Amino acid sequence: MTMPAGNATVSVKYQSICYALTLGHTGSGGKPTANPGQSTGCAAGQYILGETITLTASPDSGFQVGSWTGTDHDAARL
C-alpha cells in the first residue's frame, strides 16, 4: 500500500482453512453420515484441521460394518 496524505485504516479478514470430507460406501446400506455436518465457518461437508467428527454407518438388514477406511480407527468394528 502507498500511504495517502492523511490518516488511513487498514484491515485484514482471516478465515478458516476448510477441508472437504467425502463419504462413501460399498455393499448394501446407506451412505454414512457425519456429525456435525460441518465446522463453524465452513460450508456443509467441510471441516477444519483437528475437528472431531462422529461417523455413523447404516447397513441394510442382514449386513454389518466390515471395516472403515480413511479414519483414525479403521480397525474398529461396530
N, C-alpha and C positions, 0 to 999 in steps of 0.2 A: 504494500500500500504506500502511497505517497501522501504524506501528512499535508492536509489543507492548511490554509492560513487562518486557523481558528480551532476551537475545541472539537474533538471528534470522539465518537464512541464506537468501539468495535466489539463484536460478539461472535461466538462460535457455538454451534449446536452439535453436541455429541449424541450418537445413537447407538443402540445395542448392535453387536455383530450377531446376526441370527443365522442359524444353520437349519436346513430342511431335514426333516425326518420322514423317510419314505417307508410305509408299512405295506407288507405283502404277506402272502401265504401260499402254501401248496397243500393239496389234499382237500378234503371236504369240510367246509366250515366257512365262517365269515372272516373278513379282514380284521386283524387285531385292532384294538382301539388304544389310544394314548390319553392319559390323564395327568396333567392338564393338557388341553388341546393346543396350547402354545405358551411360550414365555411372555411375560409382560414386555410390551414394546415390540413384539414380533408379530408377523402375520400368522394365520392359522397353519398349524403343522410345522412351525419353525420354533427353534429353541436356542437359548444362549448356552455357552460353554458351562458345564457343571450343573445344569438343571437336572433334577431327579424326575424321571418320568415313569409312571406305572403303566405297564402294558398288560392288556387283557386279551386272552385268546378266546375264541368262540367256536370250538369244534362241533361239527354236526353229531347227532346221536350215533353212537357206535364208533366214534373216533375219539382220540385223545391227543394231547400235545406230545409229539415225539421228540422235538428239540427246538431250540431257538438259535438263530444265527445273528451276529451283529450286536449282541447285548453284552453287558458286564457279566451275565450269568447264563451263558449259552448252555452249560451242562445241567442247569436246574430243570427239574421236571415238575409239572403241576399235578 
